[in-house]
Amino acid sequence: MVSSVLVANRGEIACRIFRTCRELGIATVAVYSDADAGARHVREADAAVRLPGVAPADTYLRGDLLIAAARAAGADAVHPGYGFLSENPGFARAVTDAGLVWIGPPAGAIEAMASKTRAKRLMGGAPLDPAAVTEADLPVLVKAAEGGGGRGMRVVRSLTDLPGELAAARSEAAAAFGDGEVFVEPYLEDGRHVEVQVLADAHGTVWTLGTRDCSLQRRHQKVIEECPAPGLPGPPGAVERALCDAAASAARAIGYVGAGTVEFLVTADGRTHFLEMNTRLQVEHPVTEAVYGVDLVALQVRVAEGMALGAPPEPVGHAVEARLYAEDPGREWLPWAGFVHRLDLGDGASWVRRRGLRGGGPGSSIYGPVAPHPQGTPSLGPQIHGSIPDPRPCDPDASRPFVPDAPWVRVDSGYEDGDRIPVHYDSLVAKVVAWGRSRDEAVRVLGRALSRGRVHGPVTNRDVLVRSLRHPEFRQGRMDTGFYRRYLGELVGGGGGVVALAALAAAVADAQGRSPFGGWRNVPSQPQVKRYRSSPDGLEHEVRYRLGRDGLTAEGFPGVRLLEAAPDRVVLETGGVRRAFDVADYGSEVHVDTPHAGSYALIPLPRFPAPVSHVAPGSLLAPMPGTVVRVADGVAVGKAVAAGQALLWLEAMKMEHRVVAPADGTLTALHAVAGRQVEVGELLAVVTESEEPS
């Protein structure tokens, strides 16, 4: 029996695993880099071991340090989570060689499937030879052989771009997974990304827990996932049965044990193409837990202890997950780091809390009696319920699955109020999952929980998530992997007139906080003026208003009436409709939340702008803090460059960002050097634009 687990990971997944371990009475051990010394996963663990340094290659990718940490803390098992070394067969072997329990598949199974090149050959396919790719093969996808999460992936539509994209993918894969091997395969546009959750024991039983649709992706990384996959083409159930059969066959062929996912691309005419098998727990596993009423982490632990699976559980309802990232979708999904002032996505999670489960995240698991297995081995069957945080109780009669009387929301996060999102790792802030009796109900509840939540701090993709969930193509279940390529422009946008009302509410709230009379004046006076810049669009908003005997008078807001005012809440009436604005002032930024039109971040500006330092035309500034991973071959001061030409690459939050020439011209300054750390706004290079002939 496992008594103490070291989680060889960080952030949200470490917190997720710790919660189940607590429910099972298992002690927990965290590891942390110097950048994560105050992180939530460190606070939640029973013990924690420092990994000196900040870069993944020096910390979370050091298998020797992780095993030493397990020994030092007295752990007898290691759970790899996902990412980092979770699909590294060498690490799995080292763990078992050290006498520790590996909570994952056997090293041989990882070896067979974790390398996508070997997996494709096993499944009857083969990658393309990069040197033999022709125009007829385009577009192609360059892909990391190890790992996942969209890292080390590049779509190539021109042969001239292939060498550079191969180099970029190798660099990104090496930084994320410790292995720079990549391969090339045909790129099938606008298919459905559908996967099958498998769970297998060491006694020959393989469960397939339905399908998940993961088609909404950016940078080849999933953003919204759901279970089961809706509206698959062909006769009802035919494609799902084919995918589940193929997944089970793949698991049996390699002697798979534990949790894993087999991923496919499904075309509009119902053809299926094997993509890869992820030999680990997936980020999106909560939607399967919600629908099937299981705790996959608990099952991983018990399978690792040698217990056998019984009959698989039956699905109930529908679940949808949205990944909340600290990033700016309007700037090519640029990741953000920074301070989390407030993180509360509990509009639906408060219902979960009322049911006695903890804080909107994975809470108490309810386990039923263990049924005897025909071979005499203890069995894990449908008697074990208690999804996290599915509130349905254990029902000893598995033929009568309990259906909750209301939808619910689950929040998994590695952050709490006051935490800082570091620049060195993934930008995932939280996963928000909604379960409903139908897909429409789950989608509606998830959209409400996201839109009414409080997310104060770095820029996030929250608005795009809400608009995606409410988009007609998604609501009808007709989405594919080209969704954001087609619709991102309409999903990214300002708040129109509402952001101006939010700025007015912020100004009135500020007056309440500054004056014992709340900004009210008994004599005519000049209007009070407040200036804000909305984030992330950078637009400026000037509010000119008076508060007097007749109430609020604000320039540009005819007919707007002030009904209530306090430092943290303002209620306005506009067009005969009462609208409330909750205001949180953190000094350097103000967040305004509304139940009717989303949330807005405003940066207070001085009334009289300070002189702006001059930036030379053609200056290329770092769009984010990060590391210069490389400078393009042949790029040097005095060399001619073309508009759009990649000059250098920055790496931050496990993603690479290209810095390109803004115009045809000459590179007149180059301050970037490979390996150098840069801050946001730091000068990287200068391109002097070519003069057009007169």
LINVENNOR-V849975 format. One record per run of one state. SS is the DSSP state (@ for helix, = for strand, . for the rest). FROM is the first residue (numbers start at 0). TO is the last residue. If there is no record, write none. Layout:
# LINVENNOR-V849975
SS & FROM & TO
SS & FROM & TO
This chain:
# LINVENNOR-V849975
. & 0 & 2
= & 3 & 6
. & 7 & 9
@ & 10 & 22
. & 23 & 25
= & 26 & 31
. & 32 & 32
@ & 33 & 35
. & 36 & 38
@ & 39 & 43
. & 44 & 45
= & 46 & 49
. & 50 & 54
@ & 55 & 57
. & 58 & 61
@ & 62 & 72
. & 73 & 75
= & 76 & 78
. & 79 & 87
@ & 88 & 96
. & 97 & 99
= & 100 & 101
. & 102 & 105
@ & 106 & 113
. & 114 & 114
@ & 115 & 121
. & 122 & 126
= & 127 & 127
. & 128 & 128
@ & 129 & 131
. & 132 & 133
@ & 134 & 136
. & 137 & 138
= & 139 & 143
. & 144 & 152
= & 153 & 155
. & 156 & 157
@ & 158 & 176
. & 177 & 180
= & 181 & 185
. & 186 & 190
= & 191 & 199
. & 200 & 204
= & 205 & 217
. & 218 & 219
= & 220 & 226
. & 227 & 236
@ & 237 & 252
. & 253 & 256
= & 257 & 265
. & 266 & 270
= & 271 & 277
. & 278 & 283
@ & 284 & 291
. & 292 & 294
@ & 295 & 303
. & 304 & 306
= & 307 & 308
. & 309 & 316
= & 317 & 324
. & 325 & 325
= & 326 & 327
@ & 328 & 330
. & 331 & 332
= & 333 & 334
. & 335 & 336
= & 337 & 338
. & 339 & 340
= & 341 & 343
. & 344 & 344
@ & 345 & 353
. & 354 & 370
= & 371 & 371
. & 372 & 376
= & 377 & 379
. & 380 & 406
= & 407 & 412
. & 413 & 418
= & 419 & 420
. & 421 & 426
= & 427 & 435
. & 436 & 437
@ & 438 & 451
. & 452 & 452
= & 453 & 455
. & 456 & 460
@ & 461 & 468
. & 469 & 470
@ & 471 & 474
. & 475 & 481
@ & 482 & 490
. & 491 & 495
@ & 496 & 513
. & 514 & 526
= & 527 & 534
. & 535 & 538
= & 539 & 547
. & 548 & 549
= & 550 & 553
. & 554 & 559
= & 560 & 565
. & 566 & 567
= & 568 & 573
. & 574 & 575
= & 576 & 584
. & 585 & 588
= & 589 & 593
. & 594 & 596
= & 597 & 604
. & 605 & 617
= & 618 & 620
. & 621 & 624
= & 625 & 630
. & 631 & 638
= & 639 & 640
. & 641 & 644
= & 645 & 651
. & 652 & 653
= & 654 & 659
. & 660 & 663
= & 664 & 669
. & 670 & 675
= & 676 & 677
. & 678 & 681
= & 682 & 688
. & 689 & 693
